Amino acid sequence: MVGVLSLCLPIAAQETITPDELRITGEVNTAPALTLYRPDVFSTVDGSTLIHSLPVLTLLDGRRFPISSALGRMGMAPFDIFPIAFLSAVEVQKVSASPAYGSDGPGGLLNLRLNRMQTGGEVGFFYGRSDGKYGREDMSAYIIGTVGNDKFQITAGAAYEESDGRLPRFGR
C-alpha cells in the first residue's frame, strides 16, 4: 500500500514551498499537490486553489496570472493543469492581499515562481497501488525540456495521469 505522509505544521503568514516538498505527494500538477501537502490549509474548487476555503490571488512571477475565465477575473487560476516541474518555488501569503492588490485575494496570495533554467530537462514518473475493497492504481508521468539563452527561452512539457479505482456504491 502506498500512502502519503503529510506534516501538519502551522503555516506562517508568509511561506515558501519548494517543488521537492510538493513532489513527495506523488502529484504532477500544482493544485492537487498543494492540497495533499497541506490539507489543513489548501483546498481546490474547479482546479483553483483556496486557502482556508477562501479565494486567493494567484500570481506568476509576481504578476497576475493571465486567465480569462470568471475565476481568473476574480484572481483565481486553475492550477490543476500547471505542472510542478515548471516551478522553482511557490510563495504563499496566508493573510489577505488587500493592501497591495485590492479585494482580489481575501484568502491570501499564491505566487508561482517559474524555473528559469537556460537549457535542460526533467522526466518524472509515479506509480502507486493500494489493495483492499476500494483499492486503486495511480500512474502519472511528465517530461519537460527547455532551451534558450539570456534573450529568449522555449519550454515545452507534457503530463499524463491515469487512475483506475473502485469507488464505493451507496444505496441500492
Secondary structure, DSSP 8 states (H G I E B T S, - for coil): ------------SEEEE-HHHHHTTT-SBHHHHHHHH-TTTEEEETTEEEETTEE-EEEETTEE----SHHHHTT--BGGGSBGGGEEEEEEE-S--HHHHGGG-TT-EEEEEE---SSEEEEEEEEEEE-STT-EEEEEEEEEEEEE-SS-EEEEEEEEEEEEE-------
